Amino acid sequence: MKIVGGKWSNWSGGVVCKPKRVTAPKDEVELAAAIRQSDGPIRCPGSGHSFTPINHSDGTLVDLKAFDGLKSIDADRQTATLGAATPLWRVGPLLHAKGFGLKNMGDIDRQTLGGVVGTGTHGTGRRLKNFSAEVVGFRMVLASGEVVNCSATENAEIFDAGRTSLGALGVMTEITMNVRPAYKLVERNFLLPIDDLFRQLDGLVENNRHFEFFWFPYAEVAICKSLNETDADAPAPRTPEQMYERGETGTSDQRAFGMINEVLPYAPFLLKSAHKLFSRLMPGPDKVRWSHEIFPSPRTTRFNEMEYALPYDRGLRALHEVVQAIRRNRINTGFPIEFRSVAADDVWMSPFFGRESATIAVHQYHRVDTDTLFGACEAIFRHHDGRPHWGKRHALTAVELAKIYPRFEAFRAVRRRVDPAGKFLNAHLGAMFA
């Protein structure tokens, strides 16, 4: 967590705050004391990769950097316990050294484990669940300073509510995840005309362990990506330091992408040609890597993002309407739309609670106003019973959220019980969960 001139900013620069206090406790004892003594709102920004004001605070920001690393592995139960502040670029190498890996990951590894669990972050795969649903237990410091262990059999209500809780219940210090023996994946990229993709989509999703696609909305082809397990040879795995550097160093292609995005707002006549060019250049060669190295891709061009999870059978219809709206209103964007699939789960505040889902993500360059694009897309997502990704832009109120999350009021009841004074609620969270 970086504080510059007394201010904290999230990764995209879209959220900035000036906290009265910044604290970096060395252990749970110091963390509990800091929570008891601090004025709210108390927030723990992690890597700041959420695009909402989830961690905005003019009260206290907590730097959890001491809560890092692999604590233990249970090889028989295939679980691993890690510090909640461990960044994903470290999680993979740490597990791999012990012969294990996460079941799935998203396409960015800059976040902390607590961050992806707290916001229900996900990868893709019809039979694969999000991060929160793979949690089997966690330790949490509550507003009172009490430290609780939570699982399906211990403090079960806090466990049910806390697996996706946006940091609104307390501060996670350790998280125990389901893992599996280390495995390799082969990545294949290819282009498909949109009409062909729509006809083939169900088969591509069903017949690949992971399948996703990217559609630049002014182009007529999609960039498709599949990942499947393989026994083929892979290069020696990278160290944690190498994984970190990989995600921070932009390639020449990424720099060119960023430069074009700087220009597009002032040259909308370039949109169609830029989208066609991006579509041709984006697919990379086939490759084989260990899972934790192939899931994430370096993302050095900064952006803001909105993503909704919709019932799977409504995903393509909603995507088609999004592209129609972008074209009809001549909305200027230099980024593709991303389409993924995620399995249903039983996590109260997970966007995938009780239903198999398709996710649709739209991005906008960090220097470009998001209102036009995100407003048009959100109206469509809501029409199709979409649920927002908690770390990405949305404008839903408590009344609206209560209609789409069956356990919403149960979550709020647990939150009020463990934090009656609302110490962990900033304005953004208070509007939804107070």
C-alpha positions in Angstrom: 0.0 0.0 0.0 1.5 3.4 -1.0 0.7 6.7 0.6 2.0 9.7 -1.4 1.6 13.2 0.0 -0.8 11.8 2.6 -3.1 10.4 0.0 -3.9 6.8 -1.1 -5.0 6.0 -4.7 -6.3 2.8 -6.2 -4.6 1.1 -9.1 -6.5 3.0 -11.8 -6.3 6.4 -10.1 -10.1 6.6 -10.1 -10.4 6.5 -6.2 -8.3 8.9 -4.1 -8.6 9.5 -0.3 -6.6 11.2 2.5 -6.9 9.1 5.6 -6.4 10.6 9.1 -4.4 7.5 10.2 -2.3 4.8 8.5 -1.3 1.8 10.5 0.8 -1.3 9.7 0.3 -3.8 12.5 2.9 -6.6 12.8 0.6 -9.3 14.1 -3.0 -10.0 15.2 -2.4 -8.5 18.6 -1.4 -5.1 17.1 -4.1 -5.4 14.5 -6.8 -6.0 17.2 -5.5 -3.0 19.2 -5.5 -0.8 16.1 -9.1 -1.7 15.3 -10.3 -1.1 18.8 -8.6 2.3 19.0 -9.3 3.6 15.5 -12.1 5.8 14.2 -14.0 4.5 11.3 -14.2 3.9 8.5 -11.4 1.3 8.8 -10.4 -0.1 5.4 -7.6 -2.4 4.2 -6.8 -1.6 0.6 -4.5 -4.5 -0.3 -3.2 -3.8 -3.8 -5.9 -1.3 -4.6 -7.1 -3.2 -7.7 -10.8 -2.6 -7.0 -12.4 0.1 -9.2 -15.1 1.1 -6.7 -14.6 3.2 -3.6 -14.6 0.0 -1.5 -11.5 1.2 0.3 -12.0 4.9 0.4 -11.5 6.2 3.9 -11.0 9.5 5.6 -10.5 7.6 8.8 -8.1 4.7 9.1 -6.3 2.7 6.4 -4.6 -0.6 7.6 -1.6 -1.9 5.8 -1.7 -5.7 6.1 1.8 -6.4 4.6 2.8 -8.4 7.7 0.0 -11.0 7.0 1.8 -12.6 4.1 3.1 -16.0 3.1 2.3 -19.7 3.1 1.4 -20.8 6.7 0.7 -24.5 6.2 -0.5 -27.2 3.7 -2.7 -30.2 4.5 -1.7 -32.6 1.7 -4.4 -35.1 2.7 -7.3 -32.6 2.7 -5.7 -30.7 -0.2 -6.0 -27.3 1.5 -3.5 -24.5 2.1 -3.5 -21.7 4.6 -2.0 -18.4 3.6 -1.7 -14.9 4.9 -4.6 -12.8 3.6 -2.3 -10.1 2.3 -0.3 -12.5 0.2 -0.4 -11.2 -3.4 -1.4 -13.7 -6.0 1.9 -13.4 -7.9 3.4 -15.0 -4.7 0.6 -17.5 -4.0 1.3 -19.5 -7.1 5.1 -20.0 -6.7 4.7 -20.7 -2.9 2.1 -23.5 -3.6 4.0 -24.8 -6.6 7.2 -25.3 -4.4 5.1 -27.7 -2.3 3.6 -29.5 -5.3 0.2 -27.8 -5.3 -1.7 -25.1 -7.2 -5.0 -23.2 -7.0 -7.9 -24.8 -8.8 -8.5 -21.6 -10.9 -7.4 -18.0 -11.1 -8.4 -14.8 -12.9 -6.4 -13.1 -15.6 -4.7 -10.6 -13.2 -2.4 -11.6 -10.3 -1.7 -8.2 -8.8 -4.4 -8.5 -6.1 -4.0 -10.0 -2.6 -5.7 -13.2 -1.7 -7.9 -11.3 0.8 -8.9 -8.9 -1.9 -10.0 -11.5 -4.4 -11.9 -13.5 -1.8 -13.6 -10.5 -0.4 -14.9 -9.4 -3.8 -15.8 -12.7 -5.3 -13.2 -12.5 -8.0 -13.2 -15.3 -10.5 -11.6 -16.9 -13.6 -13.4 -18.8 -16.3 -14.6 -22.4 -16.6 -18.1 -23.9 -16.6 -17.3 -26.3 -13.8 -15.0 -24.0 -11.8 -16.1 -21.7 -9.0 -14.8 -18.3 -7.9 -12.2 -17.7 -5.2 -14.7 -17.2 -2.4 -16.3 -20.6 -3.0 -13.0 -22.4 -2.6 -12.4 -20.9 0.9 -12.7 -23.6 3.6 -11.9 -21.4 6.6 -10.5 -18.0 7.7 -9.4 -16.0 10.7 -11.0 -12.6 11.2 -10.5 -9.7 13.6 -13.8 -8.2 14.4 -14.6 -4.6 15.4 -14.4 -5.5 19.1 -10.8 -6.8 18.6 -12.0 -10.4 19.0 -10.2 -12.9 16.8 -12.5 -15.6 15.4 -11.9 -18.8 13.4 -14.6 -19.4 10.8 -15.5 -22.5 8.8 -18.6 -24.5 8.0 -18.5 -25.9 11.5 -17.2 -23.0 13.6 -18.8 -19.6 13.6 -20.7 -20.9 10.6 -22.8 -17.7 10.0 -19.8 -15.5 9.9 -18.2 -18.0 7.5 -21.3 -18.0 5.2 -21.4 -14.2 5.2 -17.7 -13.6 5.3 -16.5 -15.5 2.3 -17.6 -12.6 0.1 -17.9 -9.6 2.5 -16.0 -6.7 0.9 -14.2 -6.2 4.2 -17.5 -5.1 5.8 -17.5 -7.7 8.7 -13.9 -7.4 9.9 -10.3 -8.0 8.8 -9.2 -11.4 7.5 -5.7 -12.4 8.5 -5.4 -16.0 7.3 -7.4 -17.8 4.6 -7.5 -21.6 4.0 -8.2 -22.5 0.4 -8.9 -25.7 -1.5 -5.9 -26.6 -3.7 -5.0 -29.5 -5.9 -1.7 -31.1 -7.1 0.3 -28.8 -9.4 -0.7 -29.0 -13.1 0.2 -27.6 -16.5 -2.1 -26.0 -19.0 -1.8 -25.5 -22.7 -3.1 -22.1 -24.0 -4.5 -21.8 -27.5 -5.6 -18.5 -29.1 -7.7 -18.2 -32.3 -10.0 -15.8 -34.1 -13.6 -16.6 -34.9 -16.2 -14.6 -36.8 -18.9 -13.4 -34.4 -21.7 -15.4 -36.0 -19.6 -18.6 -35.9 -18.6 -18.0 -32.3 -22.2 -17.5 -31.2 -23.2 -20.8 -32.9 -20.3 -22.7 -31.3 -20.1 -21.1 -27.9 -21.9 -23.8 -25.8 -19.6 -26.5 -27.3 -16.5 -24.4 -26.7 -17.5 -23.7 -23.1 -18.4 -27.3 -22.5 -15.4 -29.0 -24.2 -12.6 -26.9 -22.7 -11.5 -26.6 -19.1 -11.4 -22.9 -19.6 -12.8 -20.8 -22.4 -13.2 -17.1 -22.8 -13.3 -14.6 -25.6 -12.7 -10.9 -26.2 -14.7 -8.8 -28.7 -13.7 -5.4 -29.8 -17.2 -4.0 -30.4 -16.4 -2.3 -33.8 -14.8 -5.5 -35.2 -16.5 -8.6 -36.6 -14.3 -11.2 -35.1 -13.6 -12.4 -31.5 -10.3 -13.4 -30.0 -10.9 -16.8 -28.4 -8.7 -18.4 -25.7 -8.8 -21.9 -24.3 -6.8 -23.6 -21.5 -6.7 -27.3 -21.0 -4.6 -29.6 -18.9 -1.6 -31.2 -20.5 1.4 -33.4 -19.7 3.6 -31.6 -22.3 6.9 -30.0 -21.1 6.8 -26.5 -19.7 9.6 -24.1 -18.9 11.0 -24.0 -15.4 8.7 -22.1 -13.1 9.4 -18.5 -12.3 10.3 -17.3 -8.9 8.0 -14.9 -7.0 10.2 -12.0 -7.9 10.1 -13.0 -11.6 6.3 -13.2 -11.4 6.1 -9.8 -9.9 8.4 -8.2 -12.6 6.5 -10.0 -15.4 3.3 -8.2 -14.4 4.9 -4.8 -14.0 7.0 -4.6 -17.2 5.0 -3.5 -20.3 5.8 -5.0 -23.7 6.1 -2.9 -26.9 2.6 -4.2 -27.8 1.1 -3.0 -24.5 2.8 0.4 -24.9 1.4 0.8 -28.4 -2.0 -0.2 -27.0 -1.8 2.5 -24.4 -0.7 5.1 -26.9 -3.6 4.4 -29.2 -6.0 4.6 -26.2 -4.6 8.1 -25.5 -5.4 9.1 -29.1 -8.8 7.5 -29.6 -10.9 10.0 -27.6 -9.8 12.7 -29.9 -9.9 10.6 -33.1 -13.1 8.6 -33.1 -12.8 8.0 -36.8 -10.0 5.6 -36.0 -12.2 3.3 -33.9 -13.1 0.7 -36.5 -9.6 0.4 -37.9 -8.1 0.3 -34.4 -10.5 -2.5 -33.3 -9.7 -4.5 -36.4 -6.0 -4.0 -35.8 -6.2 -5.0 -32.1 -8.2 -8.1 -33.0 -5.6 -9.3 -35.5 -2.6 -8.6 -33.2 -4.0 -9.8 -29.8 -3.9 -13.6 -30.3 -0.6 -15.0 -29.1 1.1 -18.3 -30.0 0.2 -21.6 -28.3 2.1 -22.2 -25.1 2.4 -24.6 -22.2 3.0 -23.3 -18.6 2.3 -24.3 -15.0 -1.2 -23.1 -14.1 -0.2 -20.1 -11.9 1.9 -18.7 -14.7 -0.6 -19.1 -17.6 -3.7 -17.9 -15.9 -2.6 -14.3 -15.4 -1.5 -11.9 -18.2 0.5 -8.7 -17.6 -2.0 -5.7 -17.6 0.1 -2.6 -17.6 -2.3 -0.3 -19.5 -4.5 1.2 -16.7 -8.3 1.2 -17.0 -11.5 1.2 -15.1 -13.9 -1.7 -15.3 -17.5 -2.8 -14.9 -18.5 -6.5 -14.8 -21.8 -8.2 -14.2 -22.6 -11.9 -13.8 -25.8 -13.0 -15.6 -27.7 -16.3 -15.9 -25.6 -18.2 -18.4 -28.4 -18.7 -20.9 -28.9 -14.9 -21.1 -25.3 -14.0 -21.6 -25.1 -13.9 -25.4 -28.3 -12.0 -25.7 -27.0 -9.4 -23.3 -23.6 -9.2 -25.0 -25.3 -8.6 -28.4 -27.4 -5.8 -26.9 -24.3 -4.2 -25.4 -22.5 -4.2 -28.7 -25.6 -2.8 -30.5 -25.8 0.0 -27.9 -22.1 0.9 -28.3 -22.4 1.0 -32.1 -25.8 2.8 -32.1 -24.6 5.5 -29.8 -21.1 5.6 -31.3 -19.5 5.1 -27.9 -15.8 5.6 -27.9 -13.8 2.8 -26.3 -10.4 1.2 -27.0 -10.9 -2.0 -25.0 -12.6 -5.3 -25.9 -15.6 -6.8 -24.1 -14.6 -9.9 -22.1 -17.0 -13.0 -21.8 -16.4 -15.8 -19.3 -18.4 -18.6 -17.6 -18.4 -19.5 -13.9 -20.0 -22.3 -11.9 -22.8 -21.8 -9.3 -21.9 -21.6 -5.6 -23.5 -21.3 -2.2 -21.7 -18.1 -1.0 -24.3 -15.7 0.3 -23.0 -12.5 -1.5 -21.2 -14.2 -4.4 -22.5 -12.9 -7.8 -22.7 -16.7 -8.7 -24.9 -17.7 -5.7 -27.3 -20.5 -6.9 -26.8 -20.1 -10.6 -24.3 -20.9 -13.4 -23.3 -17.6 -14.9 -21.8 -15.8 -17.8 -19.8 -12.7 -17.0 -19.5 -9.7 -19.2 -16.8 -7.1 -18.5 -16.4 -3.7 -20.1 -13.3 -1.5 -19.7 -12.5 2.1 -20.3 -9.1 3.7 -20.5 -8.2 5.3 -17.1 -8.1 8.8 -18.5 -11.5 8.5 -20.2 -14.9 9.2 -18.5 -16.8 6.0 -17.9 -20.3 7.3 -17.6 -21.5 6.9 -21.2 -20.2 3.3 -21.7 -20.9 2.0 -18.2 -24.3 3.6 -18.0 -25.5 2.0 -21.3 -24.1 -1.4 -20.3 -25.4 -1.4 -16.8 -29.0 -0.8 -18.0 -28.7 -3.9 -20.1 -27.1 -6.0 -17.4 -29.8 -5.1 -14.9 -32.5 -6.0 -17.5 -31.0 -9.5 -17.7 -30.9 -10.0 -13.9 -27.2 -9.3 -13.6 -25.3 -9.1 -10.4 -22.3 -6.8 -10.1 -18.7 -7.8 -9.4 -18.1 -6.2 -6.1 -14.7 -4.8 -7.0 -15.9 -3.2 -10.2 -18.1 -0.2 -11.0 -21.8 -0.4 -10.4 -24.6 1.9 -9.2 -26.9 -0.4 -7.4 -28.6 0.5 -4.1 -29.5 -1.6 -1.1 -33.1 -1.9 -2.3 -32.0 -3.2 -5.7 -29.4 -5.6 -4.3 -31.9 -7.1 -1.9 -34.0 -8.2 -5.0 -31.1 -10.1 -6.7 -29.3 -11.6 -3.7 -31.5 -14.1 -1.8 -29.4 -14.0 1.3 -28.9 -10.2 1.3 -30.8 -9.5 4.5 -29.2 -12.4 6.2 -25.8 -10.9 5.3 -26.8 -7.5 6.7 -28.0 -9.1 9.9 -24.6 -10.8 10.5 -22.8 -7.6 9.6 -24.8 -5.6 12.1 -24.2 -8.2 14.8 -20.4 -8.3 14.4 -20.0 -4.6 13.7 -22.9 -2.7 15.3 -21.2 0.7 15.1 -20.3 0.3 11.4 -16.6 0.7 12.0 -15.8 -1.0 8.7 -18.4 0.9 6.6 -17.4 3.8 4.5 -20.0 5.8 2.5 -20.0 3.3 -0.4 -20.5 0.2 1.8 -22.8 2.0 4.2 -25.2 2.8 1.4 -25.5 -0.9 0.6 -25.1 -2.7 3.9 -25.8 -0.5 6.9 
